């Protein structure tokens, strides 16, 4: 199979290369082309507090490893969240064509429970007023690694997904490496551990994929 372009609701765009960087919808984009990719869209929730006395931008990011809670300064207050257990997974196909990430169902009780679990280390999480409560849908993989590079069996089709909650921080490097891969036919460094080719010829069980992805999500900071 070889890429010739993309058909959209507004017409067809001819192109010899297509990059599937559709985030939570990566699987749906791939499946339209008859491709499968093992990743799971996963809810990530966080809170941004109102300004807190003593909070400033020079404070470090804090991670409570065994509770999977993190906190960092943000606009005079704090931004914090938790890698919940078990995580909430989504089947994006079932959510419909009009679904937006802003429509994602949130559950603030999970954050409240996390704050209670770390009150000895971070009592401010229970007392600071909530300014913003929001979430996103990162994609998790069974081995905790990105999915990058050419798709097995589809010339010209590339993946840039499976960010495992680290997409924003690593996106510049991912973009640069993928661009070189497309132009030069090979990555600038050995990217075997995150190459989409590691799934060539393999099949996977959805239950096992979700079980392993759940472990990777909860243990984002390691198996503390």
Secondary structure per residue as TSV (DSSP state, phi and psi in degrees):
chain	resnum	aa	ss	phi	psi
A	1	X	-	360.0	139.5
A	2	X	B	-134.1	137.2
A	3	X	-	-70.8	134.4
A	4	X	-	-122.4	-11.4
A	5	X	E	158.7	-167.5
A	6	X	E	-132.1	131.8
A	7	X	E	-99.6	122.7
A	8	X	E	-118.7	175.6
A	9	X	T	-65.5	-16.8
A	10	X	T	-109.4	13.6
A	11	X	E	125.9	-177.3
A	12	X	E	-103.5	136.4
A	13	X	E	-113.3	117.1
A	14	X	E	-79.3	132.6
A	15	X	-	-163.7	141.5
A	16	X	S	-82.8	-9.8
A	17	X	-	-135.0	135.7
A	18	X	E	-130.3	132.5
A	19	X	E	-110.8	120.2
A	20	X	E	-87.6	94.9
A	21	X	-	-121.9	46.3
A	22	X	-	-87.9	12.0
A	23	X	G	59.0	-126.0
A	24	X	G	-60.7	-20.4
A	25	X	G	-98.5	14.0
A	26	X	H	-56.1	-44.4
A	27	X	H	-62.8	-40.5
A	28	X	H	-66.1	-41.6
A	29	X	H	-62.7	-42.8
A	30	X	H	-66.6	-41.7
A	31	X	H	-65.3	-29.5
A	32	X	H	-60.1	-30.1
A	33	X	T	-96.7	10.8
A	34	X	T	78.3	19.9
A	35	X	-	-109.0	152.1
A	36	X	-	-120.0	142.7
A	37	X	-	-140.4	127.7
A	38	X	-	-86.2	85.5
A	39	X	-	-144.7	160.7
A	40	X	E	-129.5	120.6
A	41	X	E	-64.6	129.3
A	42	X	E	-132.6	138.8
A	43	X	E	-74.1	136.0
A	44	X	E	-128.2	122.8
A	45	X	E	-113.9	149.0
A	46	X	E	-152.3	161.6
A	47	X	E	-122.6	138.9
A	48	X	E	-113.0	125.2
A	49	X	E	-89.1	165.5
A	50	X	-	-68.3	164.9
A	51	X	-	-52.7	141.2
A	52	X	-	-123.9	135.0
A	53	X	T	-59.3	130.3
A	54	X	T	92.2	-11.4
A	55	X	-	-81.4	132.5
A	56	X	-	-151.2	163.2
A	57	X	T	-64.2	-19.3
A	58	X	T	-83.0	-6.4
A	59	X	S	-67.8	148.9
A	60	X	-	-78.8	164.4
A	61	X	-	-77.0	137.0
A	62	X	E	-113.5	136.6
A	63	X	E	-127.4	122.9
A	64	X	E	-96.3	98.0
A	65	X	G	-59.0	-50.3
A	66	X	G	-70.7	-22.6
A	67	X	G	-95.3	-7.1
A	68	X	T	57.8	37.2
A	69	X	E	-108.1	141.7
A	70	X	E	-132.2	155.3
A	71	X	E	-151.3	140.2
A	72	X	E	-146.7	157.1
A	73	X	E	-66.1	147.8
A	74	X	E	-157.5	108.2
A	75	X	T	51.3	47.8
A	76	X	T	85.5	-7.3
A	77	X	E	-126.7	-142.9
A	78	X	E	-135.1	147.1
A	79	X	E	-109.0	129.4
A	80	X	E	-149.4	158.5
A	81	X	E	-163.1	-175.6
A	82	X	E	-144.2	145.9
A	83	X	-	-89.1	91.5
A	84	X	-	-65.9	156.1
A	85	X	S	-135.6	122.1
A	86	X	S	-76.4	154.5
A	87	X	-	-75.0	161.7
A	88	X	-	-95.9	117.7
A	89	X	E	-97.4	157.4
A	90	X	E	-128.5	141.0
A	91	X	-	-98.6	100.5
A	92	X	G	-62.2	-30.0
A	93	X	G	-62.7	-38.9
A	94	X	G	-73.7	-15.1
A	95	X	G	-82.5	-11.4
A	96	X	-	92.0	162.1
A	97	X	T	-70.8	-22.5
A	98	X	T	-94.9	0.6
A	99	X	-	-65.4	138.1
A	100	X	-	-123.0	151.1
A	101	X	G	-55.3	-31.7
A	102	X	G	-63.8	-18.0
A	103	X	G	-87.7	-1.1
A	104	X	-	-60.6	130.8
A	105	X	-	-68.0	131.3
A	106	X	-	-109.8	160.0
A	107	X	-	-142.4	95.6
A	108	X	H	-69.4	-18.6
A	109	X	H	-62.6	-30.1
A	110	X	H	-64.7	-40.8
A	111	X	H	-68.5	-39.0
A	112	X	H	-63.9	-40.5
A	113	X	H	-65.1	-39.0
A	114	X	H	-65.2	-40.3
A	115	X	H	-63.2	-40.2
A	116	X	H	-65.3	-34.3
A	117	X	H	-68.6	-24.0
A	118	X	T	-118.4	25.4
A	119	X	T	-63.8	-27.5
A	120	X	T	-68.6	-37.9
A	121	X	T	-85.9	-39.4
A	122	X	-	-133.7	68.4
A	123	X	T	-62.5	-21.8
A	124	X	H	-62.2	-24.9
A	125	X	H	-66.3	-25.7
A	126	X	H	-88.9	-16.6
A	127	X	H	-110.7	-25.6
A	128	X	S	-68.0	138.1
A	129	X	-	-75.7	140.0
A	130	X	E	-78.7	122.6
A	131	X	E	-94.2	-37.1
A	132	X	E	-148.4	135.7
A	133	X	E	-127.8	114.0
A	134	X	E	-144.0	176.6
A	135	X	E	-154.8	173.1
A	136	X	E	-142.0	178.4
A	137	X	E	-129.4	77.7
A	138	X	E	-70.7	165.3
A	139	X	E	-107.6	130.3
A	140	X	E	-106.4	147.2
A	141	X	-	-116.9	166.5
A	142	X	S	-69.7	-27.5
A	143	X	S	-107.0	2.7
A	144	X	S	77.9	10.3
A	145	X	-	-109.9	153.0
A	146	X	-	-60.5	165.9
A	147	X	E	-119.0	108.2
A	148	X	E	-135.9	142.5
A	149	X	E	106.5	-171.2
A	150	X	E	-65.3	141.9
A	151	X	-	-79.0	135.8
A	152	X	T	-59.4	129.0
A	153	X	T	80.3	12.7
A	154	X	-	-142.6	93.7
A	155	X	B	-63.9	126.1
A	156	X	T	92.4	-4.5
A	157	X	E	-102.0	125.0
A	158	X	E	-125.0	150.7
A	159	X	E	-108.4	145.2
A	160	X	E	-143.1	81.9
A	161	X	E	-156.4	-163.7
A	162	X	-	62.7	47.9
A	163	X	-	-72.9	-18.5
A	164	X	T	53.2	45.4
A	165	X	T	66.0	19.2
A	166	X	-	-128.3	22.6
A	167	X	H	-65.8	-43.3
A	168	X	H	-64.7	-44.8
A	169	X	H	-69.9	-30.0
A	170	X	H	-105.3	-1.6
A	171	X	H	-58.5	-38.6
A	172	X	H	-59.8	-42.7
A	173	X	H	-68.3	-39.0
A	174	X	H	-62.3	-46.0
A	175	X	H	-62.1	-43.3
A	176	X	H	-65.4	-44.0
A	177	X	H	-66.3	-40.9
A	178	X	H	-68.3	-38.4
A	179	X	H	-61.1	-43.4
A	180	X	H	-65.3	-38.3
A	181	X	H	-61.3	-43.6
A	182	X	H	-68.4	-44.6
A	183	X	H	-73.9	-44.5
A	184	X	H	-94.4	-12.5
A	185	X	S	84.3	1.7
A	186	X	S	-157.0	153.7
A	187	X	-	-73.9	157.0
A	188	X	S	-69.0	-22.7
A	189	X	S	-137.4	170.2
A	190	X	-	-70.0	112.7
A	191	X	-	-113.0	26.3
A	192	X	G	-52.5	-43.4
A	193	X	G	-61.9	-24.1
A	194	X	G	-114.7	4.9
A	195	X	B	-68.7	140.9
A	196	X	G	-62.7	-21.2
A	197	X	G	-67.3	-13.3
A	198	X	G	-68.0	-13.0
A	199	X	G	-99.3	3.5
A	200	X	T	-59.0	126.6
A	201	X	T	76.5	3.5
A	202	X	-	-103.2	151.1
A	203	X	-	-119.8	162.0
A	204	X	-	-143.7	154.2
A	205	X	-	-91.6	130.6
A	206	X	H	-61.2	-38.4
A	207	X	H	-63.5	-44.6
A	208	X	H	-66.6	-39.5
A	209	X	H	-58.7	-47.8
A	210	X	H	-67.5	-37.4
A	211	X	H	-63.1	-46.2
A	212	X	H	-69.9	-38.0
A	213	X	H	-64.0	-36.5
A	214	X	H	-63.8	-39.6
A	215	X	H	-65.8	-43.7
A	216	X	H	-62.0	-38.9
A	217	X	H	-65.9	-51.9
A	218	X	H	-63.5	-33.1
A	219	X	T	-102.8	36.4
A	220	X	T	-55.6	-33.3
A	221	X	T	-92.3	6.8
A	222	X	-	107.1	166.5
A	223	X	-	-83.4	74.2
A	224	X	-	-72.7	360.0
